[in-house]
Amino acid sequence: MNNFKNNFRRNRFKSNGDRTFRKRNGNGSKINGDFNHSLDFKRKNPGRNNQNASKLIEKYNDLAKEAISNGDKILSENYLQHADHFARILQTQDLAKELNLNSSNKEKINSENNKNTENSNEKNGV
């Protein structure tokens, strides 16, 4: 009797016709530019967990307390590291929001100053 146990695994992968090798230019980088190596790189989808960072901080802190009450210091430390990670994510999100607010306020002030300058120039006949 033949065992076809592994046949389902074959269907998960791409067929040989789908494996196209992308050409590279002379310096070894890809021609189509899938990857952006610039300093202002931002992910298109930063991840769904980052949206609820404050909830995840609470979750991992609670799990750490539970682990320490059960006597597992290592698991507790692991959960605390997770909470610290999301605390840093929340901090960077807050800084980004603050920078956006500051830059938008500066743009408003600059546009108002430009309008005031134009108005004063019109009044003075310049």
Phi, psi and omega per residue, in radians:
M1 nan 2.284 -3.141
N2 -1.406 2.443 3.108
N3 -1.821 1.997 -3.120
F4 -1.794 0.585 -3.074
K5 -1.060 -0.642 -3.041
N6 -1.571 -0.005 -3.094
N7 -1.114 -0.579 -3.102
F8 -1.165 -0.473 -3.125
R9 -1.221 -0.561 -3.106
R10 -1.146 -0.551 -3.086
N11 -1.322 -0.282 -3.116
R12 -1.294 -0.475 -3.062
F13 -1.602 2.825 3.123
K14 -1.203 2.609 3.067
S15 -1.299 2.903 -3.103
N16 -1.090 -0.502 3.130
G17 -1.195 -0.429 -3.119
D18 -1.458 -0.229 -3.083
R19 -1.473 1.544 3.105
T20 -1.764 2.282 3.134
F21 -1.565 2.220 -3.102
R22 -1.351 2.434 3.132
K23 -1.347 2.618 3.138
R24 -2.055 2.654 3.091
N25 -1.476 -3.044 -2.993
G26 -1.038 -0.576 -3.086
N27 -1.595 0.142 3.031
G28 1.615 -0.069 3.114
S29 -1.575 2.757 -3.083
K30 -1.240 2.528 -3.107
I31 -1.281 -0.705 -3.004
N32 -1.302 -0.152 3.023
G33 1.167 0.738 3.110
D34 -1.138 -0.537 -3.054
F35 -1.921 2.380 -3.137
N36 -1.886 1.991 -3.085
H37 -1.755 0.451 -3.121
S38 -1.447 2.925 -3.095
L39 -1.280 -0.427 -3.120
D40 -1.660 0.530 -3.129
F41 -1.184 2.317 3.034
K42 -2.316 2.468 3.117
R43 -1.222 2.541 3.080
K44 -1.270 -0.752 3.115
N45 -2.112 1.646 -3.050
P46 -1.198 -0.223 3.115
G47 2.058 2.523 -3.069
R48 -1.300 -0.444 -3.110
N49 -1.196 -0.492 -3.082
N50 -1.180 -0.361 -3.126
Q51 -1.252 -0.497 -3.085
N52 -1.998 0.739 -3.043
A53 -1.061 -0.683 -3.120
S54 -1.148 -0.668 3.093
K55 -1.166 -0.662 -3.130
L56 -1.234 -0.556 3.064
I57 -1.089 -0.813 3.113
E58 -1.078 -0.752 -3.117
K59 -1.037 -0.868 -3.087
Y60 -1.257 -0.541 3.042
N61 -1.148 -0.717 3.090
D62 -1.118 -0.745 3.112
L63 -1.115 -0.634 3.109
A64 -1.143 -0.734 3.101
K65 -1.091 -0.717 3.128
E66 -1.143 -0.710 -3.138
A67 -1.163 -0.688 3.141
I68 -1.209 -0.573 3.103
S69 -1.226 -0.453 3.073
N70 -1.493 -0.052 3.084
G71 1.565 0.209 -3.121
D72 -1.782 1.615 -3.101
K73 -1.214 -0.624 -3.098
I74 -1.166 -0.803 3.117
L75 -1.123 -0.667 3.104
S76 -1.072 -0.764 3.129
E77 -1.121 -0.645 3.097
N78 -1.068 -0.820 3.128
Y79 -1.118 -0.649 3.120
L80 -1.153 -0.596 3.070
Q81 -1.162 -0.668 3.064
H82 -1.090 -0.774 3.135
A83 -1.086 -0.689 3.124
D84 -1.128 -0.692 3.108
H85 -1.025 -0.846 -3.115
F86 -1.256 -0.460 3.047
A87 -1.151 -0.681 3.092
R88 -1.172 -0.661 3.091
I89 -1.095 -0.776 3.122
L90 -1.088 -0.669 3.124
Q91 -1.147 -0.736 3.134
T92 -1.187 -0.602 3.082
Q93 -1.135 -0.719 3.119
D94 -1.129 -0.714 3.108
L95 -1.122 -0.697 3.134
A96 -1.129 -0.722 3.104
K97 -1.104 -0.730 -3.125
E98 -1.124 -0.725 3.107
L99 -1.121 -0.696 3.116
N100 -1.122 -0.720 3.119
L101 -1.132 -0.754 -3.132
N102 -1.129 -0.739 -3.123
S103 -1.194 -0.651 3.120
S104 -1.201 -0.633 3.092
N105 -1.154 -0.693 3.111
K106 -1.131 -0.680 3.117
E107 -1.120 -0.703 3.113
K108 -1.110 -0.771 -3.128
I109 -1.116 -0.754 3.126
N110 -1.098 -0.713 3.140
S111 -1.186 -0.650 3.087
E112 -1.151 -0.712 3.113
N113 -1.115 -0.695 3.117
N114 -1.123 -0.713 3.111
K115 -1.121 -0.751 3.138
N116 -1.116 -0.688 3.115
T117 -1.128 -0.749 3.121
E118 -1.122 -0.726 3.122
N119 -1.116 -0.725 3.140
S120 -1.212 -0.584 3.097
N121 -1.179 -0.644 3.109
E122 -1.180 -0.682 3.136
K123 -1.174 -0.655 -3.107
N124 -1.416 -0.165 3.107
G125 1.390 0.485 -3.131
V126 -1.533 nan nan
